Amino acid sequence: MLSPIFILGPTGCGKSRVAVELAERLGAAEIVSADAYQAYRQIPILTAAPGQDLLSRVLHHLIGTLDITENNDAATHARHAQQAIADIQARGMRPIITGGSGLYVKFISHGISPAPPADPALRAELAALPPAEAVAKLQALDPEGAARTDLCNPRYVTRNLEIVILGGKPLSYWQQNWQHPPAGPGFMLTRDTAELDARIAERARAMVAHGVIDEVAALGQLSVTAAKTLGLREVQAHLAGTLTRPELEAALALTTRQYAKRQRTWLRRETWLCPTPMQADPVGAILSRLATA
């Protein structure tokens, strides 16, 4: 049975195209998405989902499979991904996992954490705390867990606080399975920061040019998960008249750069990933590493 290959990297680095080219060169592979929001079929522009030019070349799973009114979470997505992986392997092919949602990736690569499920009332209470107070609370309850948390991301702080409070144990207890070897080899695609920032700025301009404003304007009721889609708030601000079109492009680029920075921080902590520069031939480098593994 062929183990999955994980192709990861910050948003805008080009991992979707690398995954497709790798699948084509392997000759018998399919792609499984580990992206929290590309699963929504109504927002392919906003989520920078792979275009038809890539989707037509290699079979993709978990892209555009959810309605915007449906919730998604890491555990549910991971279970669907595991089913897709098993099906791909049963047909004698190799799964390639790609995406940028850290927890979604982690649940697929190392198994679903048995952490307590979300408690909406407690989550709302914690989310209402000033960010500095929430951080201080997590540091007091679980110093080690806080040190491993992206404290600049309020959602991570809130969720980790929720786990510690509901479970009565530190985060490390719930993440023991993450100490096991990953489900397969992993590669972290890298670009120079200036180059990545330029690509992100160009993508923001392309999103606006290719209809992201109309895409968002056409949306009706959103699920709690879908409402958190990166860039949604900025497009809604433009629709409300508080951002001009040039300001929208700049705001989309800024929020995406900030997200990419958080992704790079998370990726650097995942020491099982092999850094793979995009400046050379990333697919060739990945194939060479696989051949010697």
HELIX and SHEET records of a PDB file:
HELIX    1   1 LYS A   15  LEU A   26  1                                  12    
HELIX    2   2 GLN A   52  LEU A   55  1                                   4    
HELIX    3   3 ALA A   74  ALA A   90  1                                  17    
HELIX    4   4 GLY A  102  HIS A  110  1                                   9    
HELIX    5   5 PRO A  120  ALA A  127  1                                   8    
HELIX    6   6 PRO A  131  LEU A  141  1                                  11    
HELIX    7   7 PRO A  143  ALA A  147  1                                   5    
HELIX    8   8 PRO A  154  GLY A  167  1                                  14    
HELIX    9   9 LEU A  171  TRP A  174  1                                   4    
HELIX   10  10 GLN A  176  GLN A  179  5                                   4    
HELIX   11  11 THR A  193  ALA A  209  1                                  17    
HELIX   12  12 VAL A  212  ALA A  217  1                                   6    
HELIX   13  13 ALA A  226  LYS A  228  5                                   3    
HELIX   14  14 LEU A  232  LEU A  239  1                                   8    
HELIX   15  15 ARG A  245  ARG A  269  1                                  25    
HELIX   16  16 PRO A  282  THR A  292  1                                  11    
SHEET    1   A 6 HIS A  60  HIS A  61  0                                        
SHEET    2   A 6 ALA A  29  SER A  33  1                                        
SHEET    3   A 6 ARG A  94  GLY A  99  1                                        
SHEET    4   A 6 ILE A   5  LEU A   8  1                                        
SHEET    5   A 6 GLY A 186  THR A 190  1                                        
SHEET    6   A 6 LEU A 273  PRO A 277  1                                        
END                                                                             
